[in-house]
Structure formats: structure tokens, C-alpha cells
Amino acid sequence: MTRRVLIVTHGGRETAVAAAREAARELEAVGFAVSLHDDDLAEGFGPEGEEIEVVRDKERVEESEVVLVMGGDGTLLRAAELTHGTDVPLLGVNLGHVGFLAESDRDDLRTTVQRLAACDYTVEERGTIDVTVHLPEGGEPVRGWALNEATVEKASRERMIEVAVEVDGRPMSSFGCDGVVMSTATGSTAHAFSAGGPVVWPDVDAMLLVPISAHALFARPVVVGPRSVLAVEVATTSSSPGVLMCDGRRQIDLPVGSRVEVRRCPDPIRLARLSAAPFTDRLVSKFSLPVVGWRGGTARSALTGGSTSSTTDEEGSRA
């Protein structure tokens, strides 16, 4: 059976296109069939200058073993639109700045392909959110989803938006603001982080609500459980309409009186992982956090005379 890899890249960047061409050559050299998602890149993309197959519909995407994403987090979020609702994992090769969702870098491309060929990777599931928009004129609600976040923002730069915030069917607060971010744990290091929200480890099944520049005495970020439902209404007192952005890519206009509900989605996004390093290491590496002075287990061992287990046993006997 032919093993297939779908490549998604940023077609507007020459460096990204060059990296995708190299990836295609490496993949074909180890026996993978390669396809692209972008029509504009197909002609002349193959190893001998021939046209390469373009895959766009979800049924064909499901034939791929992995979607290899050449770019930054924005490109990976675009690729997630292809795999949402399927079992196909994404593997990001970072060509951007932070690349928090990426698993490897451009310089490690050959090793990445070899690991794929050997099936030397694991697959991690990341929770997503369902988004439902009720418009004031009624009718069928508009539905969407997000891997990182759904953000209600002001539509006019010169005016705030007035919102009412609800958790589990009960009002929690109302205020004027620039917007409200409702994010997954994965999205806690994206827009929600920039707005002052906490970093949430990706294995925590939770959602965040983070106000942006709120004019209120109580407008702190909150974290809720997986069964909660978050809602933001564009208040009828608002002098400005709003706009909903899902992952910064899919937009829905929100007239005054609109209501946005966010709940846990049953369909996760799957990410291929090459490293077993804990999330703490990724956080330190991607954000270049200072860890000078950390001694870890060495410090504890010195305090306990070289043994940590004896301390635990002693404390247990005193309990």
C-alpha cells in the first residue's frame, strides 16, 4: 500500500516554497507519494519539473498518512481546516518566528522525513471548540470551530464594544472592551496569552475566557471545565457592532444583539510528535525563558543528604 504525505505551505513565500520542494524530494526518495494542497504551486513542482497532484477535498486528505506543514503557526492553522474531523495528524516544520505548534525546524528536515518513514513518531490530540452564533434577526445559527480561539472583537477601531459575558447560562459581567478571547488550552499561548491570560498545559481539558482591554473593575481571565458553555453577547447598548474571528482566519460579522456560544468540540486536531520532551521544555524554548540558577534535583539531593526517597518514607511514617 502506498504511503502518502500531503504538503501544505505558504505559497507567497519563496523560502517556504523552496523548503516544500526539498521536502517533496526527500519524501519521494524514501518511498512516499507526495501531493500538494495549493494549485498555484503544482506546475513544475515535481522532481523532474512535472506537475504534482493537488488534493483539496477532505476525502482525499484522509488518504494521507500525515499532513506536513511547512511554515509558521498560521500555516498550521490553515492546514487544520483540512484535517478537522479526520484522523490525519499534522506535522509542523517551523519556517516562521515562534512556531509554537511546530515539531521541527527547517535544518532538521531530512531527519524529520526519516522519522516519518520509520513511523518513529507519536500522535497527540488537541481539543477544539465549537462556536455557535445567534444573530438578532433570528434564523438558523451560524456555526464554526477553532483550534486556538474564537475572539469577539470590536468592528470599529475608534469605538469600544459593549459586551455581556455568561458562563453556564448565568450572567457573569458586562463591560466595554476591545474584545473577548475564548480559547482552548492549546490557544492559551496564542491570542489569549497576548491579552494577559494564563498559560494552560495542553493536557488540561479546559477553556479560557480572556477580556481584551476591558473598562471594568473585574475583568480577569477565567478558566472553566470541559462541560461548561461560554457565551458573549454584543449588548444592545453597544454603539459598535462586533466581529467574530475563529483562529484569526474565519470571520463572521456580529450586529448589535448577536450572541456567541462556545463549547467543547468532540473532534480534536491530531499533531504528530517527534519529541517526548515535556511541555515545560517547549515553553522555555519557544519563549526563550530564562532558567539561570535552576539546580533541580541536584539542589534537593544536597539538602536531603543525597537521597530523596528516604525523605518521602520518613514523611510518610509521620503522617
Sequence and secondary structure as in RCSB ss.txt:
>XXXX:A:sequence
MTRRVLIVTHGGRETAVAAAREAARELEAVGFAVSLHDDDLAEGFGPEGEEIEVVRDKERVEESEVVLVMGGDGT
LLRAAELTHGTDVPLLGVNLGHVGFLAESDRDDLRTTVQRLAACDYTVEERGTIDVTVHLPEGGEPVRGWALNEA
TVEKASRERMIEVAVEVDGRPMSSFGCDGVVMSTATGSTAHAFSAGGPVVWPDVDAMLLVPISAHALFARPVVVG
PRSVLAVEVATTSSSPGVLMCDGRRQIDLPVGSRVEVRRCPDPIRLARLSAAPFTDRLVSKFSLPVVGWRGGTAR
SALTGGSTSSTTDEEGSRA
>XXXX:A:secstr
   EEEEEE TT HHHHHHHHHHHHHHHHTT EEEES HHHHTT STTS    B  SHHHHTT SEEEEEE HHH
HHHHHHHHTTSS  EEEEE SSS TT  EEGGGHHHHHHHHHTT  EEEEEEEEEEEEE TT SS EEEEESSEE
EEEESSTTS EEEEEEETTEEEEEEEESEEEEEESGGGGTHHHHTT     TTS  EEEEEES BSS    EEE 
TT  EEEEE TT SS EEEEETTTEEEEE TT EEEEEEEEEEEEEEES    HHHHHHHHHT   TT  THHHH
HHHTTT SHHHHHHHHHH 
